[in-house]
Structure formats: C-alpha cells, structure tokens
Amino acid sequence: MVGTETSSYMRQVASMVDDKMREISERNPSLDTAKIAVLAAVNSVHDYLKLKEQVEQMEEELKNLKG
C-alpha cells in the first residue's frame, strides 16, 4: 500500500480491513475473497456514515447550547 500517511497508520488501516474481512469470512465461509472485500467495504462505509451523522448531530447540539 502507498499513501500520504505514516507507515504505522497505513498498517493500522490494513489491519482493521483484514480484521473486518476475517470476521465476515468466519460468518460466511462460502464467500470468495472478492465478495468478502466488497462486504467489508460496504460495512466500513456504513460505519463511517453513521459516525458522521452522530458528529453532525453533536455539532448541532453544541451550536444550540452556545446559543
């Protein structure tokens, strides 16, 4: 992998993707690697969108509290 982040950060990202793929593979042993990768990507984007929504809600609450 190549990126603009540090090598330790890139290893952390790769490790998290690997963990997610292993988790999916354990639950669905009949899936091939490509399908597992797609499911890992979909799950990751879903998690990202949920967290983004939570941050936006918290920012709105903070804005309302500050008046």
PDB file of N, H, CA, C and O in Angstrom:
ATOM      1  N   MET A   1       0.840  -1.183   0.000  1.00  0.00           N
ATOM      2  CA  MET A   1       0.000   0.000   0.000  1.00  0.00           C
ATOM      3  C   MET A   1       0.878   1.237   0.000  1.00  0.00           C
ATOM      4  O   MET A   1       1.960   1.257   0.586  1.00  0.00           O
ATOM      5  N   VAL A   2       0.391   2.251  -0.661  1.00  0.00           N
ATOM      6  H   VAL A   2      -0.488   2.234  -1.137  1.00  0.00           H
ATOM      7  CA  VAL A   2       1.091   3.522  -0.719  1.00  0.00           C
ATOM      8  C   VAL A   2       0.100   4.609  -0.335  1.00  0.00           C
ATOM      9  O   VAL A   2      -1.057   4.578  -0.756  1.00  0.00           O
ATOM     10  N   GLY A   3       0.542   5.548   0.445  1.00  0.00           N
ATOM     11  H   GLY A   3       1.481   5.572   0.787  1.00  0.00           H
ATOM     12  CA  GLY A   3      -0.339   6.636   0.836  1.00  0.00           C
ATOM     13  C   GLY A   3       0.459   7.792   1.394  1.00  0.00           C
ATOM     14  O   GLY A   3       1.684   7.722   1.499  1.00  0.00           O
ATOM     15  N   THR A   4      -0.232   8.846   1.749  1.00  0.00           N
ATOM     16  H   THR A   4      -1.227   8.903   1.663  1.00  0.00           H
ATOM     17  CA  THR A   4       0.430  10.030   2.278  1.00  0.00           C
ATOM     18  C   THR A   4       0.575   9.978   3.793  1.00  0.00           C
ATOM     19  O   THR A   4       1.256  10.821   4.376  1.00  0.00           O
ATOM     20  N   GLU A   5      -0.047   9.012   4.432  1.00  0.00           N
ATOM     21  H   GLU A   5      -0.601   8.327   3.959  1.00  0.00           H
ATOM     22  CA  GLU A   5       0.021   8.872   5.884  1.00  0.00           C
ATOM     23  C   GLU A   5       1.283   8.108   6.276  1.00  0.00           C
ATOM     24  O   GLU A   5       1.995   7.579   5.423  1.00  0.00           O
ATOM     25  N   THR A   6       1.546   8.060   7.576  1.00  0.00           N
ATOM     26  H   THR A   6       0.967   8.490   8.269  1.00  0.00           H
ATOM     27  CA  THR A   6       2.712   7.333   8.070  1.00  0.00           C
ATOM     28  C   THR A   6       2.545   5.835   7.837  1.00  0.00           C
ATOM     29  O   THR A   6       1.429   5.343   7.669  1.00  0.00           O
ATOM     30  N   SER A   7       3.651   5.128   7.829  1.00  0.00           N
ATOM     31  H   SER A   7       4.557   5.527   7.966  1.00  0.00           H
ATOM     32  CA  SER A   7       3.584   3.683   7.608  1.00  0.00           C
ATOM     33  C   SER A   7       2.836   2.989   8.746  1.00  0.00           C
ATOM     34  O   SER A   7       2.139   2.003   8.506  1.00  0.00           O
ATOM     35  N   SER A   8       2.967   3.480   9.978  1.00  0.00           N
ATOM     36  H   SER A   8       3.533   4.280  10.173  1.00  0.00           H
ATOM     37  CA  SER A   8       2.240   2.857  11.086  1.00  0.00           C
ATOM     38  C   SER A   8       0.734   3.063  10.933  1.00  0.00           C
ATOM     39  O   SER A   8      -0.054   2.175  11.261  1.00  0.00           O
ATOM     40  N   TYR A   9       0.339   4.222  10.438  1.00  0.00           N
ATOM     41  H   TYR A   9       0.979   4.943  10.171  1.00  0.00           H
ATOM     42  CA  TYR A   9      -1.081   4.478  10.191  1.00  0.00           C
ATOM     43  C   TYR A   9      -1.598   3.548   9.096  1.00  0.00           C
ATOM     44  O   TYR A   9      -2.680   2.974   9.221  1.00  0.00           O
ATOM     45  N   MET A  10      -0.835   3.403   8.043  1.00  0.00           N
ATOM     46  H   MET A  10       0.044   3.869   7.941  1.00  0.00           H
ATOM     47  CA  MET A  10      -1.233   2.529   6.932  1.00  0.00           C
ATOM     48  C   MET A  10      -1.345   1.079   7.410  1.00  0.00           C
ATOM     49  O   MET A  10      -2.249   0.355   6.992  1.00  0.00           O
ATOM     50  N   ARG A  11      -0.425   0.652   8.287  1.00  0.00           N
ATOM     51  H   ARG A  11       0.310   1.239   8.627  1.00  0.00           H
ATOM     52  CA  ARG A  11      -0.515  -0.710   8.849  1.00  0.00           C
ATOM     53  C   ARG A  11      -1.776  -0.863   9.688  1.00  0.00           C
ATOM     54  O   ARG A  11      -2.429  -1.906   9.655  1.00  0.00           O
ATOM     55  N   GLN A  12      -2.116   0.176  10.437  1.00  0.00           N
ATOM     56  H   GLN A  12      -1.585   1.024  10.464  1.00  0.00           H
ATOM     57  CA  GLN A  12      -3.330   0.130  11.260  1.00  0.00           C
ATOM     58  C   GLN A  12      -4.572   0.000  10.380  1.00  0.00           C
ATOM     59  O   GLN A  12      -5.462  -0.797  10.677  1.00  0.00           O
ATOM     60  N   VAL A  13      -4.635   0.770   9.311  1.00  0.00           N
ATOM     61  H   VAL A  13      -3.912   1.417   9.069  1.00  0.00           H
ATOM     62  CA  VAL A  13      -5.766   0.693   8.380  1.00  0.00           C
ATOM     63  C   VAL A  13      -5.848  -0.704   7.775  1.00  0.00           C
ATOM     64  O   VAL A  13      -6.919  -1.309   7.741  1.00  0.00           O
ATOM     65  N   ALA A  14      -4.720  -1.211   7.301  1.00  0.00           N
ATOM     66  H   ALA A  14      -3.849  -0.720   7.328  1.00  0.00           H
ATOM     67  CA  ALA A  14      -4.695  -2.544   6.694  1.00  0.00           C
ATOM     68  C   ALA A  14      -5.116  -3.606   7.694  1.00  0.00           C
ATOM     69  O   ALA A  14      -5.834  -4.542   7.341  1.00  0.00           O
ATOM     70  N   SER A  15      -4.680  -3.471   8.927  1.00  0.00           N
ATOM     71  H   SER A  15      -4.097  -2.711   9.213  1.00  0.00           H
ATOM     72  CA  SER A  15      -5.046  -4.429   9.971  1.00  0.00           C
ATOM     73  C   SER A  15      -6.544  -4.402  10.255  1.00  0.00           C
ATOM     74  O   SER A  15      -7.160  -5.449  10.456  1.00  0.00           O
ATOM     75  N   MET A  16      -7.126  -3.213  10.271  1.00  0.00           N
ATOM     76  H   MET A  16      -6.625  -2.362  10.107  1.00  0.00           H
ATOM     77  CA  MET A  16      -8.563  -3.097  10.516  1.00  0.00           C
ATOM     78  C   MET A  16      -9.369  -3.709   9.372  1.00  0.00           C
ATOM     79  O   MET A  16     -10.381  -4.370   9.606  1.00  0.00           O
ATOM     80  N   VAL A  17      -8.924  -3.490   8.142  1.00  0.00           N
ATOM     81  H   VAL A  17      -8.102  -2.953   7.951  1.00  0.00           H
ATOM     82  CA  VAL A  17      -9.592  -4.085   6.985  1.00  0.00           C
ATOM     83  C   VAL A  17      -9.469  -5.604   7.057  1.00  0.00           C
ATOM     84  O   VAL A  17     -10.441  -6.322   6.825  1.00  0.00           O
ATOM     85  N   ASP A  18      -8.282  -6.085   7.377  1.00  0.00           N
ATOM     86  H   ASP A  18      -7.492  -5.502   7.566  1.00  0.00           H
ATOM     87  CA  ASP A  18      -8.057  -7.524   7.497  1.00  0.00           C
ATOM     88  C   ASP A  18      -8.950  -8.133   8.575  1.00  0.00           C
ATOM     89  O   ASP A  18      -9.538  -9.196   8.374  1.00  0.00           O
ATOM     90  N   ASP A  19      -9.047  -7.463   9.706  1.00  0.00           N
ATOM     91  H   ASP A  19      -8.569  -6.600   9.870  1.00  0.00           H
ATOM     92  CA  ASP A  19      -9.910  -7.952  10.795  1.00  0.00           C
ATOM     93  C   ASP A  19     -11.364  -8.033  10.336  1.00  0.00           C
ATOM     94  O   ASP A  19     -12.049  -9.020  10.603  1.00  0.00           O
ATOM     95  N   LYS A  20     -11.831  -6.994   9.644  1.00  0.00           N
ATOM     96  H   LYS A  20     -11.275  -6.193   9.427  1.00  0.00           H
ATOM     97  CA  LYS A  20     -13.216  -6.975   9.168  1.00  0.00           C
ATOM     98  C   LYS A  20     -13.456  -8.104   8.168  1.00  0.00           C
ATOM     99  O   LYS A  20     -14.491  -8.769   8.204  1.00  0.00           O
ATOM    100  N   MET A  21     -12.488  -8.311   7.277  1.00  0.00           N
ATOM    101  H   MET A  21     -11.647  -7.770   7.247  1.00  0.00           H
ATOM    102  CA  MET A  21     -12.635  -9.382   6.279  1.00  0.00           C
ATOM    103  C   MET A  21     -12.645 -10.749   6.941  1.00  0.00           C
ATOM    104  O   MET A  21     -13.416 -11.622   6.542  1.00  0.00           O
ATOM    105  N   ARG A  22     -11.798 -10.949   7.949  1.00  0.00           N
ATOM    106  H   ARG A  22     -11.172 -10.240   8.273  1.00  0.00           H
ATOM    107  CA  ARG A  22     -11.784 -12.233   8.677  1.00  0.00           C
ATOM    108  C   ARG A  22     -13.112 -12.471   9.390  1.00  0.00           C
ATOM    109  O   ARG A  22     -13.639 -13.583   9.389  1.00  0.00           O
ATOM    110  N   GLU A  23     -13.641 -11.418   9.995  1.00  0.00           N
ATOM    111  H   GLU A  23     -13.212 -10.514   9.996  1.00  0.00           H
ATOM    112  CA  GLU A  23     -14.930 -11.505  10.693  1.00  0.00           C
ATOM    113  C   GLU A  23     -16.030 -11.932   9.720  1.00  0.00           C
ATOM    114  O   GLU A  23     -16.827 -12.818  10.030  1.00  0.00           O
ATOM    115  N   ILE A  24     -16.070 -11.312   8.560  1.00  0.00           N
ATOM    116  H   ILE A  24     -15.423 -10.592   8.308  1.00  0.00           H
ATOM    117  CA  ILE A  24     -17.083 -11.642   7.552  1.00  0.00           C
ATOM    118  C   ILE A  24     -16.875 -13.065   7.041  1.00  0.00           C
ATOM    119  O   ILE A  24     -17.838 -13.809   6.854  1.00  0.00           O
ATOM    120  N   SER A  25     -15.625 -13.436   6.817  1.00  0.00           N
ATOM    121  H   SER A  25     -14.843 -12.831   6.969  1.00  0.00           H
ATOM    122  CA  SER A  25     -15.308 -14.776   6.315  1.00  0.00           C
ATOM    123  C   SER A  25     -15.726 -15.860   7.302  1.00  0.00           C
ATOM    124  O   SER A  25     -16.220 -16.915   6.903  1.00  0.00           O
ATOM    125  N   GLU A  26     -15.527 -15.595   8.591  1.00  0.00           N
ATOM    126  H   GLU A  26     -15.126 -14.739   8.915  1.00  0.00           H
ATOM    127  CA  GLU A  26     -15.915 -16.568   9.613  1.00  0.00           C
ATOM    128  C   GLU A  26     -17.430 -16.771   9.640  1.00  0.00           C
ATOM    129  O   GLU A  26     -17.909 -17.880   9.873  1.00  0.00           O
ATOM    130  N   ARG A  27     -18.171 -15.705   9.404  1.00  0.00           N
ATOM    131  H   ARG A  27     -17.782 -14.803   9.214  1.00  0.00           H
ATOM    132  CA  ARG A  27     -19.636 -15.786   9.401  1.00  0.00           C
ATOM    133  C   ARG A  27     -20.185 -16.367   8.100  1.00  0.00           C
ATOM    134  O   ARG A  27     -21.271 -16.946   8.081  1.00  0.00           O
ATOM    135  N   ASN A  28     -19.426 -16.209   7.013  1.00  0.00           N
ATOM    136  H   ASN A  28     -18.544 -15.739   7.028  1.00  0.00           H
ATOM    137  CA  ASN A  28     -19.869 -16.647   5.684  1.00  0.00           C
ATOM    138  C   ASN A  28     -18.730 -17.389   4.974  1.00  0.00           C
ATOM    139  O   ASN A  28     -18.150 -16.861   4.025  1.00  0.00           O
ATOM    140  N   PRO A  29     -18.406 -18.602   5.423  1.00  0.00           N
ATOM    141  CA  PRO A  29     -17.236 -19.306   4.880  1.00  0.00           C
ATOM    142  C   PRO A  29     -17.328 -19.645   3.393  1.00  0.00           C
ATOM    143  O   PRO A  29     -16.305 -19.950   2.779  1.00  0.00           O
ATOM    144  N   SER A  30     -18.502 -19.603   2.804  1.00  0.00           N
ATOM    145  H   SER A  30     -19.333 -19.355   3.303  1.00  0.00           H
ATOM    146  CA  SER A  30     -18.642 -19.961   1.397  1.00  0.00           C
ATOM    147  C   SER A  30     -18.321 -18.798   0.448  1.00  0.00           C
ATOM    148  O   SER A  30     -18.224 -19.002  -0.762  1.00  0.00           O
ATOM    149  N   LEU A  31     -18.154 -17.583   0.985  1.00  0.00           N
ATOM    150  H   LEU A  31     -18.232 -17.418   1.968  1.00  0.00           H
ATOM    151  CA  LEU A  31     -17.887 -16.424   0.129  1.00  0.00           C
ATOM    152  C   LEU A  31     -16.443 -16.401  -0.347  1.00  0.00           C
ATOM    153  O   LEU A  31     -15.528 -16.787   0.381  1.00  0.00           O
ATOM    154  N   ASP A  32     -16.250 -15.939  -1.591  1.00  0.00           N
ATOM    155  H   ASP A  32     -16.993 -15.626  -2.182  1.00  0.00           H
ATOM    156  CA  ASP A  32     -14.887 -15.784  -2.089  1.00  0.00           C
ATOM    157  C   ASP A  32     -14.308 -14.454  -1.611  1.00  0.00           C
ATOM    158  O   ASP A  32     -15.023 -13.608  -1.076  1.00  0.00           O
ATOM    159  N   THR A  33     -13.014 -14.288  -1.812  1.00  0.00           N
ATOM    160  H   THR A  33     -12.433 -14.976  -2.247  1.00  0.00           H
ATOM    161  CA  THR A  33     -12.307 -13.111  -1.304  1.00  0.00           C
ATOM    162  C   THR A  33     -12.870 -11.809  -1.853  1.00  0.00           C
ATOM    163  O   THR A  33     -12.966 -10.825  -1.118  1.00  0.00           O
ATOM    164  N   ALA A  34     -13.239 -11.782  -3.107  1.00  0.00           N
ATOM    165  H   ALA A  34     -13.161 -12.580  -3.703  1.00  0.00           H
ATOM    166  CA  ALA A  34     -13.776 -10.548  -3.703  1.00  0.00           C
ATOM    167  C   ALA A  34     -15.078 -10.138  -3.019  1.00  0.00           C
ATOM    168  O   ALA A  34     -15.274  -8.962  -2.712  1.00  0.00           O
ATOM    169  N   LYS A  35     -15.960 -11.094  -2.781  1.00  0.00           N
ATOM    170  H   LYS A  35     -15.801 -12.049  -3.030  1.00  0.00           H
ATOM    171  CA  LYS A  35     -17.237 -10.774  -2.128  1.00  0.00           C
ATOM    172  C   LYS A  35     -17.007 -10.331  -0.684  1.00  0.00           C
ATOM    173  O   LYS A  35     -17.679  -9.428  -0.186  1.00  0.00           O
ATOM    174  N   ILE A  36     -16.060 -10.972  -0.027  1.00  0.00           N
ATOM    175  H   ILE A  36     -15.515 -11.706  -0.432  1.00  0.00           H
ATOM    176  CA  ILE A  36     -15.724 -10.594   1.349  1.00  0.00           C
ATOM    177  C   ILE A  36     -15.193  -9.159   1.369  1.00  0.00           C
ATOM    178  O   ILE A  36     -15.548  -8.376   2.251  1.00  0.00           O
ATOM    179  N   ALA A  37     -14.347  -8.817   0.405  1.00  0.00           N
ATOM    180  H   ALA A  37     -14.059  -9.452  -0.312  1.00  0.00           H
ATOM    181  CA  ALA A  37     -13.784  -7.466   0.331  1.00  0.00           C
ATOM    182  C   ALA A  37     -14.879  -6.431   0.096  1.00  0.00           C
ATOM    183  O   ALA A  37     -14.867  -5.359   0.702  1.00  0.00           O
ATOM    184  N   VAL A  38     -15.823  -6.752  -0.783  1.00  0.00           N
ATOM    185  H   VAL A  38     -15.833  -7.623  -1.275  1.00  0.00           H
ATOM    186  CA  VAL A  38     -16.925  -5.814  -1.054  1.00  0.00           C
ATOM    187  C   VAL A  38     -17.771  -5.629   0.200  1.00  0.00           C
ATOM    188  O   VAL A  38     -18.132  -4.502   0.538  1.00  0.00           O
ATOM    189  N   LEU A  39     -18.090  -6.706   0.888  1.00  0.00           N
ATOM    190  H   LEU A  39     -17.797  -7.622   0.614  1.00  0.00           H
ATOM    191  CA  LEU A  39     -18.872  -6.595   2.121  1.00  0.00           C
ATOM    192  C   LEU A  39     -18.122  -5.799   3.181  1.00  0.00           C
ATOM    193  O   LEU A  39     -18.727  -5.007   3.904  1.00  0.00           O
ATOM    194  N   ALA A  40     -16.817  -6.001   3.278  1.00  0.00           N
ATOM    195  H   ALA A  40     -16.326  -6.644   2.691  1.00  0.00           H
ATOM    196  CA  ALA A  40     -16.013  -5.234   4.232  1.00  0.00           C
ATOM    197  C   ALA A  40     -16.067  -3.744   3.888  1.00  0.00           C
ATOM    198  O   ALA A  40     -16.192  -2.904   4.778  1.00  0.00           O
ATOM    199  N   ALA A  41     -15.973  -3.424   2.609  1.00  0.00           N
ATOM    200  H   ALA A  41     -15.872  -4.107   1.885  1.00  0.00           H
ATOM    201  CA  ALA A  41     -16.049  -2.027   2.177  1.00  0.00           C
ATOM    202  C   ALA A  41     -17.421  -1.434   2.488  1.00  0.00           C
ATOM    203  O   ALA A  41     -17.512  -0.318   3.001  1.00  0.00           O
ATOM    204  N   VAL A  42     -18.474  -2.163   2.185  1.00  0.00           N
ATOM    205  H   VAL A  42     -18.401  -3.069   1.768  1.00  0.00           H
ATOM    206  CA  VAL A  42     -19.836  -1.675   2.447  1.00  0.00           C
ATOM    207  C   VAL A  42     -20.040  -1.460   3.944  1.00  0.00           C
ATOM    208  O   VAL A  42     -20.581  -0.435   4.359  1.00  0.00           O
ATOM    209  N   ASN A  43     -19.607  -2.426   4.754  1.00  0.00           N
ATOM    210  H   ASN A  43     -19.168  -3.259   4.417  1.00  0.00           H
ATOM    211  CA  ASN A  43     -19.739  -2.286   6.203  1.00  0.00           C
ATOM    212  C   ASN A  43     -18.947  -1.098   6.723  1.00  0.00           C
ATOM    213  O   ASN A  43     -19.417  -0.377   7.603  1.00  0.00           O
ATOM    214  N   SER A  44     -17.757  -0.888   6.193  1.00  0.00           N
ATOM    215  H   SER A  44     -17.375  -1.473   5.478  1.00  0.00           H
ATOM    216  CA  SER A  44     -16.920   0.228   6.632  1.00  0.00           C
ATOM    217  C   SER A  44     -17.544   1.570   6.280  1.00  0.00           C
ATOM    218  O   SER A  44     -17.529   2.494   7.093  1.00  0.00           O
ATOM    219  N   VAL A  45     -18.090   1.685   5.081  1.00  0.00           N
ATOM    220  H   VAL A  45     -18.102   0.935   4.420  1.00  0.00           H
ATOM    221  CA  VAL A  45     -18.737   2.935   4.685  1.00  0.00           C
ATOM    222  C   VAL A  45     -19.996   3.163   5.522  1.00  0.00           C
ATOM    223  O   VAL A  45     -20.287   4.295   5.911  1.00  0.00           O
ATOM    224  N   HIS A  46     -20.730   2.109   5.794  1.00  0.00           N
ATOM    225  H   HIS A  46     -20.494   1.190   5.479  1.00  0.00           H
ATOM    226  CA  HIS A  46     -21.914   2.219   6.656  1.00  0.00           C
ATOM    227  C   HIS A  46     -21.510   2.762   8.027  1.00  0.00           C
ATOM    228  O   HIS A  46     -22.130   3.695   8.537  1.00  0.00           O
ATOM    229  N   ASP A  47     -20.459   2.166   8.627  1.00  0.00           N
ATOM    230  H   ASP A  47     -19.956   1.408   8.213  1.00  0.00           H
ATOM    231  CA  ASP A  47     -19.983   2.633   9.928  1.00  0.00           C
ATOM    232  C   ASP A  47     -19.556   4.093   9.860  1.00  0.00           C
ATOM    233  O   ASP A  47     -19.858   4.874  10.763  1.00  0.00           O
ATOM    234  N   TYR A  48     -18.852   4.462   8.790  1.00  0.00           N
ATOM    235  H   TYR A  48     -18.607   3.827   8.057  1.00  0.00           H
ATOM    236  CA  TYR A  48     -18.401   5.840   8.609  1.00  0.00           C
ATOM    237  C   TYR A  48     -19.597   6.803   8.545  1.00  0.00           C
ATOM    238  O   TYR A  48     -19.595   7.843   9.203  1.00  0.00           O
ATOM    239  N   LEU A  49     -20.600   6.454   7.761  1.00  0.00           N
ATOM    240  H   LEU A  49     -20.601   5.609   7.226  1.00  0.00           H
ATOM    241  CA  LEU A  49     -21.757   7.334   7.616  1.00  0.00           C
ATOM    242  C   LEU A  49     -22.515   7.492   8.927  1.00  0.00           C
ATOM    243  O   LEU A  49     -22.986   8.584   9.245  1.00  0.00           O
ATOM    244  N   LYS A  50     -22.637   6.412   9.686  1.00  0.00           N
ATOM    245  H   LYS A  50     -22.255   5.525   9.427  1.00  0.00           H
ATOM    246  CA  LYS A  50     -23.301   6.500  10.989  1.00  0.00           C
ATOM    247  C   LYS A  50     -22.523   7.417  11.928  1.00  0.00           C
ATOM    248  O   LYS A  50     -23.117   8.245  12.619  1.00  0.00           O
ATOM    249  N   LEU A  51     -21.197   7.274  11.958  1.00  0.00           N
ATOM    250  H   LEU A  51     -20.714   6.601  11.396  1.00  0.00           H
ATOM    251  CA  LEU A  51     -20.382   8.134  12.811  1.00  0.00           C
ATOM    252  C   LEU A  51     -20.442   9.587  12.356  1.00  0.00           C
ATOM    253  O   LEU A  51     -20.499  10.498  13.182  1.00  0.00           O
ATOM    254  N   LYS A  52     -20.430   9.801  11.054  1.00  0.00           N
ATOM    255  H   LYS A  52     -20.385   9.061  10.383  1.00  0.00           H
ATOM    256  CA  LYS A  52     -20.529  11.156  10.512  1.00  0.00           C
ATOM    257  C   LYS A  52     -21.841  11.798  10.936  1.00  0.00           C
ATOM    258  O   LYS A  52     -21.874  12.968  11.315  1.00  0.00           O
ATOM    259  N   GLU A  53     -22.913  11.033  10.870  1.00  0.00           N
ATOM    260  H   GLU A  53     -22.886  10.082  10.562  1.00  0.00           H
ATOM    261  CA  GLU A  53     -24.225  11.532  11.287  1.00  0.00           C
ATOM    262  C   GLU A  53     -24.219  11.898  12.766  1.00  0.00           C
ATOM    263  O   GLU A  53     -24.775  12.924  13.157  1.00  0.00           O
ATOM    264  N   GLN A  54     -23.591  11.061  13.589  1.00  0.00           N
ATOM    265  H   GLN A  54     -23.139  10.227  13.271  1.00  0.00           H
ATOM    266  CA  GLN A  54     -23.515  11.340  15.022  1.00  0.00           C
ATOM    267  C   GLN A  54     -22.724  12.619  15.285  1.00  0.00           C
ATOM    268  O   GLN A  54     -23.118  13.433  16.121  1.00  0.00           O
ATOM    269  N   VAL A  55     -21.618  12.796  14.580  1.00  0.00           N
ATOM    270  H   VAL A  55     -21.298  12.135  13.902  1.00  0.00           H
ATOM    271  CA  VAL A  55     -20.804  14.007  14.744  1.00  0.00           C
ATOM    272  C   VAL A  55     -21.611  15.237  14.351  1.00  0.00           C
ATOM    273  O   VAL A  55     -21.580  16.251  15.047  1.00  0.00           O
ATOM    274  N   GLU A  56     -22.332  15.150  13.244  1.00  0.00           N
ATOM    275  H   GLU A  56     -22.358  14.325  12.679  1.00  0.00           H
ATOM    276  CA  GLU A  56     -23.137  16.289  12.798  1.00  0.00           C
ATOM    277  C   GLU A  56     -24.219  16.627  13.820  1.00  0.00           C
ATOM    278  O   GLU A  56     -24.489  17.800  14.076  1.00  0.00           O
ATOM    279  N   GLN A  57     -24.840  15.599  14.405  1.00  0.00           N
ATOM    280  H   GLN A  57     -24.621  14.646  14.197  1.00  0.00           H
ATOM    281  CA  GLN A  57     -25.856  15.841  15.432  1.00  0.00           C
ATOM    282  C   GLN A  57     -25.237  16.498  16.660  1.00  0.00           C
ATOM    283  O   GLN A  57     -25.811  17.424  17.235  1.00  0.00           O
ATOM    284  N   MET A  58     -24.067  16.016  17.056  1.00  0.00           N
ATOM    285  H   MET A  58     -23.600  15.264  16.590  1.00  0.00           H
ATOM    286  CA  MET A  58     -23.398  16.583  18.226  1.00  0.00           C
ATOM    287  C   MET A  58     -22.957  18.026  17.965  1.00  0.00           C
ATOM    288  O   MET A  58     -23.033  18.871  18.856  1.00  0.00           O
ATOM    289  N   GLU A  59     -22.496  18.303  16.745  1.00  0.00           N
ATOM    290  H   GLU A  59     -22.434  17.616  16.021  1.00  0.00           H
ATOM    291  CA  GLU A  59     -22.130  19.667  16.388  1.00  0.00           C
ATOM    292  C   GLU A  59     -23.338  20.591  16.434  1.00  0.00           C
ATOM    293  O   GLU A  59     -23.235  21.733  16.882  1.00  0.00           O
ATOM    294  N   GLU A  60     -24.481  20.099  15.972  1.00  0.00           N
ATOM    295  H   GLU A  60     -24.564  19.171  15.608  1.00  0.00           H
ATOM    296  CA  GLU A  60     -25.712  20.892  16.013  1.00  0.00           C
ATOM    297  C   GLU A  60     -26.135  21.145  17.464  1.00  0.00           C
ATOM    298  O   GLU A  60     -26.540  22.255  17.810  1.00  0.00           O
ATOM    299  N   GLU A  61     -26.039  20.116  18.309  1.00  0.00           N
ATOM    300  H   GLU A  61     -25.710  19.215  18.028  1.00  0.00           H
ATOM    301  CA  GLU A  61     -26.384  20.295  19.716  1.00  0.00           C
ATOM    302  C   GLU A  61     -25.458  21.306  20.379  1.00  0.00           C
ATOM    303  O   GLU A  61     -25.906  22.142  21.164  1.00  0.00           O
ATOM    304  N   LEU A  62     -24.176  21.230  20.066  1.00  0.00           N
ATOM    305  H   LEU A  62     -23.813  20.551  19.428  1.00  0.00           H
ATOM    306  CA  LEU A  62     -23.216  22.175  20.634  1.00  0.00           C
ATOM    307  C   LEU A  62     -23.527  23.589  20.177  1.00  0.00           C
ATOM    308  O   LEU A  62     -23.476  24.530  20.970  1.00  0.00           O
ATOM    309  N   LYS A  63     -23.845  23.736  18.907  1.00  0.00           N
ATOM    310  H   LYS A  63     -23.886  22.972  18.263  1.00  0.00           H
ATOM    311  CA  LYS A  63     -24.200  25.048  18.363  1.00  0.00           C
ATOM    312  C   LYS A  63     -25.428  25.609  19.094  1.00  0.00           C
ATOM    313  O   LYS A  63     -25.466  26.794  19.424  1.00  0.00           O
ATOM    314  N   ASN A  64     -26.429  24.755  19.346  1.00  0.00           N
ATOM    315  H   ASN A  64     -26.398  23.792  19.079  1.00  0.00           H
ATOM    316  CA  ASN A  64     -27.628  25.208  20.056  1.00  0.00           C
ATOM    317  C   ASN A  64     -27.332  25.570  21.497  1.00  0.00           C
ATOM    318  O   ASN A  64     -27.913  26.513  22.035  1.00  0.00           O
ATOM    319  N   LEU A  65     -26.425  24.823  22.132  1.00  0.00           N
ATOM    320  H   LEU A  65     -25.953  24.057  21.696  1.00  0.00           H
ATOM    321  CA  LEU A  65     -26.067  25.126  23.515  1.00  0.00           C
ATOM    322  C   LEU A  65     -25.315  26.443  23.632  1.00  0.00           C
ATOM    323  O   LEU A  65     -25.463  27.170  24.614  1.00  0.00           O
ATOM    324  N   LYS A  66     -24.512  26.742  22.626  1.00  0.00           N
ATOM    325  H   LYS A  66     -24.391  26.152  21.828  1.00  0.00           H
ATOM    326  CA  LYS A  66     -23.747  28.000  22.651  1.00  0.00           C
ATOM    327  C   LYS A  66     -24.638  29.193  22.334  1.00  0.00           C
ATOM    328  O   LYS A  66     -24.279  30.341  22.593  1.00  0.00           O
ATOM    329  N   GLY A  67     -25.807  28.898  21.768  1.00  0.00           N
ATOM    330  H   GLY A  67     -26.099  27.965  21.558  1.00  0.00           H
ATOM    331  CA  GLY A  67     -26.761  29.972  21.502  1.00  0.00           C
ATOM    332  C   GLY A  67     -26.466  30.667  20.261  1.00  0.00           C
ATOM    333  O   GLY A  67     -27.179  31.601  19.892  1.00  0.00           O
TER     334      GLY A  67
END
